[in-house]
Amino acid sequence: MGKSKDAKEAKRRRPDPVQAADPGSDNENEGSVVAPTADYEKDLQISFKASDDIVRALGAANTDLLIQGFTHLREHVKICNRGAESDSAEAQSLRESCRRVVYEWAEQSREFEAISAAWQFALSNSVPRLDGLIPSVVSGLLQAFDSPTTHKYGSQLIRLVLDGFMRAVYRAFNTPRSSACASVLQMLYQIVVYSRGEHADQVRHTFDWTQKSLTALANTRSNIIGFSVRRLWIRFVLSFFSVERCKTFNQLLGARKVISGLFQSVEKDTYQELHTLLESVFTNIVLNDEITRADKVHVFGIQLVGNLVKACQSSQAILPQQVGIASPALFVPGEAATDVAPLASDSTAALVTRFLRGLMAFPGHGICFKQYGLYTPPRRLLGGGSGSTEAGVAAEEGDGGDMHDVATFTKNSSSTEMQDLCNSQILRILVVCINPAASKQMASLAIDIMRASPELIAPFWRNYHCSFEPRLSLSYLRNTGFAIKVMSLPLPVPLESETRHSAPPRLNTLVEHITPYPLDPALVGRGLNTTTTPLVRYRNLLLVDMALRKLGDARTWIRAEARAAGSSEANRWMQLDQRLLAVVKQRIPQCQHIVSIHRHLISLAEQGDGGTQASDDLREAECQHAVFSNALMRVMSGYQAHFGELVLEAHFEFGTLISGIYLPDVVSVGKRVTERIRNPMNAHTLLYLLRALSTTPAALVKWMTRVKSAEGAAGDAVQHTYLGVILMVCLFAVQPELRLAARLVAVGALQSTGLFDHDASGDEAACWLDALSMLASPHASRNTRLSFIADGGIAKGQGLVAFLEDAVLLSSKLPYKYADRIHTSALAGGEDDGRLPFSPLLSAVVEAAILKLAFGAKSQGGSNWREASSSKIAVEMQTNDMCALVGEVVCRIAESRGTMATQRLSRYFALAAGLTLAPRIAKLDADKAPQKVDEEKRYCAKLEAAFAEAFQGTADYLLVAAAAAAGTEVAEPAP
């Protein structure tokens, strides 16, 4: 079974094993390939000239001469293994000569009897220097023999060590601080990596991994002539995972103490040593697909990770290039490594955090299994058995309403739900070893883990113990900040490409994602009522805001699943929605707390308007008011969307907030009218206000209430109604999102007046907004963001809005007057069925247009409409703008309402002037003044002619549309 592509690529990029263990080391016992180039004359004196010289040197009977001979051979072998990059021609020739001498000696030697005899002599007579020299020579010879032509000599030498001298190896381990121990570790490493691991399985099988002396090797950090025994031991253990021909390295993981011992007291390691260890472990174990994930979980337990976390206390900045590391390891598997930028500086804490993230935050790598989000992983299905399918379905059925049925564990036992968590080991590590409040790096690590394994969020909150008592402290800010970040993670709903689940998820799991268990509503309520520490109050607002947002995401997904499911399944999904609302309602604070904050802000704003504070204090008060207003509006919008009854019980009226909309800031006319602190409502806050108004029953808002002390969009004093302010936002707001949200609110407001009860769809109210937008809004022809709007264009739209406001106000007061005119025109055609084909608002607007024409020609004989609106409309609007609005509305209603409405519109339009002026003529007839009657009749006739001329195009359109609907032809109108 071959290793994965990622593992092979990582190994191909991995530096030389010797350099990886000790970068830059030039000690003789390390056998480093990259050694300083020796002086040619000195090398010439050291080297043997013939193989017989080696035989004589190793065959000496005197101990001192034997030591001298092995020292001479060690230096000779070092010349053979020296790199050839910077050598001269003479040095290269000498190196080749030295190799030939060694090869000849190996050919003549019978199973390396000289080395065997010398090693046996050292064991029998306790010669410490030989105990270190002989393994060092064997290590160098293995490097020299590691080629196809001399492979057999190395194999003979390895058999010699494994069959006859393992006792010498174990004896060297009893003195871990000696040079003999280091030489033996170097020799064992060379045996394992010889010929790409040909003898690695034999070494693993022969070596006694249960010796007590091995634990001391991983803790021996003192340098012996420039090397570290701990580093050599780590390199030897990990070499079994790095060589290609080792097939039984998995069995080495069974000796758990061997691997975990590598991480004991890692906080004492230098950055360079820790980097080497973690990089080797990550490349050879974490990314090795030949090691099952179960074995990895067995190795990387709580104790091992706990030892690593201790090293995170060191956050001192380090420049990796200065300690011999060209590029710090990123510990990102696969193709994701290309998206991470290289690091210029690093620290021990950041290094460990990256390793733990690579171990636990990438599904399918390390010990992180595939994520299953809100659903139970199908472990029972994998178990097989006759009842496995039924058990798997039962796992998806839900929890029966038990809100405490979430995975919890103790030191001695764990709940049954822990068996359903594939990443239960990560959960234990997350709860026991990682403290998110300790540092930003630990908090970021915990968030990344839960982002990769969102099924751990619910059991994490049940097992994570921290204080959310509302008081201003560093621990409280850290805990709440971490909670806000976890709650802001997206809801782990299944993707569209994944198989759809037929049953809803567990209710308790879904609730823990929305409102975590530690956030008790009583604690959050006390935090919201805190007046002395605004920061604590604001943090609690953010917690409630995140819970309501997550609730909205969950309900959106549930409703989408209900629409896609069948009738029986849809009922289960809708029941889940109702149960979710009921549970979350119990876990969030009362809406009255939010209302009290709003009232407190209003009182602070009124105090700030006195102008007695310094300018800096005023600016700070303005910023604080803006931040709180934004958060409050988001929270109240969430309450209104999901718990509207709580808002009603708190006696909170969203309509009163419309007076806080500062139109010059909304339309961005390019200038500030005043520098006074106004506590303005920014665009983001306004957007949430509009969303809340769109979900508020329009009947609960007094839309025709005048805004006190309002300023027009161009900075002039104009008293708009609540409806007028929303219409101005709909027409002139810079952001398209604001215009769209204001349009939805305006449609609901118009329908709440009762003038559109005949049209349940709301299409006719939309026709009025479309017509108004077409004539007045500079954004009507393009959905762009304009940074500047001319004051003239705003004044025109403002006049049209004021005109429509007054029309809605009067027609809502006297709806039957205008409805009677519509029925009268229908009776004239003999087609009155008792239903209104269009809104009485149109009749009121047509009356206003006719009287506007009359007011411009003759000042006598006013009307209630003229008296109410002449002071505003006659000055700010031109007759053609009013007529254009009426014509645009009529045409759009005719297009949307169909054939019957078109015919009745055409008939009403023909009689509109007469119906409007008929009460006036009747009053003159009653006075019996013939001369005055004739004069007024002639005047009314002129008005009808002017009305017909002004709306000639609209009348022609209605005639053609009505004829087309009836299937007849209409003659061309005279030019």
Sequence and secondary structure as in RCSB ss.txt:
>XXXX:A:sequence
MGKSKDAKEAKRRRPDPVQAADPGSDNENEGSVVAPTADYEKDLQISFKASDDIVRALGAANTDLLIQGFTHLRE
HVKICNRGAESDSAEAQSLRESCRRVVYEWAEQSREFEAISAAWQFALSNSVPRLDGLIPSVVSGLLQAFDSPTT
HKYGSQLIRLVLDGFMRAVYRAFNTPRSSACASVLQMLYQIVVYSRGEHADQVRHTFDWTQKSLTALANTRSNII
GFSVRRLWIRFVLSFFSVERCKTFNQLLGARKVISGLFQSVEKDTYQELHTLLESVFTNIVLNDEITRADKVHVF
GIQLVGNLVKACQSSQAILPQQVGIASPALFVPGEAATDVAPLASDSTAALVTRFLRGLMAFPGHGICFKQYGLY
TPPRRLLGGGSGSTEAGVAAEEGDGGDMHDVATFTKNSSSTEMQDLCNSQILRILVVCINPAASKQMASLAIDIM
RASPELIAPFWRNYHCSFEPRLSLSYLRNTGFAIKVMSLPLPVPLESETRHSAPPRLNTLVEHITPYPLDPALVG
RGLNTTTTPLVRYRNLLLVDMALRKLGDARTWIRAEARAAGSSEANRWMQLDQRLLAVVKQRIPQCQHIVSIHRH
LISLAEQGDGGTQASDDLREAECQHAVFSNALMRVMSGYQAHFGELVLEAHFEFGTLISGIYLPDVVSVGKRVTE
RIRNPMNAHTLLYLLRALSTTPAALVKWMTRVKSAEGAAGDAVQHTYLGVILMVCLFAVQPELRLAARLVAVGAL
QSTGLFDHDASGDEAACWLDALSMLASPHASRNTRLSFIADGGIAKGQGLVAFLEDAVLLSSKLPYKYADRIHTS
ALAGGEDDGRLPFSPLLSAVVEAAILKLAFGAKSQGGSNWREASSSKIAVEMQTNDMCALVGEVVCRIAESRGTM
ATQRLSRYFALAAGLTLAPRIAKLDADKAPQKVDEEKRYCAKLEAAFAEAFQGTADYLLVAAAAAAGTEVAEPAP
>XXXX:A:secstr
    HHHHHHHHHS  HHHHHSTT   GGGT SS     HHHHHHHS SSHHHHHHHHT SSHHHHHHHHHHHHH
HHHHHT   SS  HHHHHHHHHHHHHHHHHHHHSSTTHHHHHHHHHHHHHT HHHHHHHHHHHHHHHHHH SGGG
HHHHHHHHHHHHHH HHHHHHHHTSTTSHHHHHHHHHHHHHHHGGGTTTHHHHHHHS TT TTHHHHTT  SEET
TEEHHHHHHHHHHHHHHSSS   HHHHTTSHHHHHHTTTTGGGS HHHHHHHHHHHIIIIIT TTS HHHHHHHS
 HHHHHHHHHGGG    B GGGGT SS      GGGGGGS   SSB HHHHHHHHHHHHHSSTTSTT     TTS
  THHHHT STTHHHHHHHHTS  TT TT S  B SS B GGGGG TTHHHHHHHHHT  TTT HHHHHHHHHHH
HH GGGHHHHHHH       S  HHHHHHHHHHHHHHTS      TTS   SS   HHHHHHHHS TT  HHHHH
HHHT  S HHHHHHHHHHHHHHHHHHHHHHHHHHHHHHHS HHHHHHHHHHHHHHHHHHHHHS  HHHHHHHHHH
HHHHHHHHTT  S HHHHHHHHHHHHHHHHHHHHHHHHHHHH HHHHHHTT  GGGGGGG  HHHHHT SS S  
S      HHHHHHHHHHHHHS GGGS TT B TT B TTSSB   BHHHHHHHHHHH SSHHHHHHHHHHHHHHH
HHTTTTTT TT HHHHHHHHHHHHHH TTTT     S   HHHHHHHHHHHHHHHHHHHHHHHSHHHHHHHHHHH
HHHTT   SS SS HHHHHHHHHHHHHHHHHH  SS  HHHHHHIIIIIHH  HHHHHHHHHHHHHHHHHHH HH
HHHHHHHHHHHHHHHHHHHHHHHHHHHT HHHHHHHHHHHHHHHHHHHHHTHHHHHHHHHHHHHHHT        
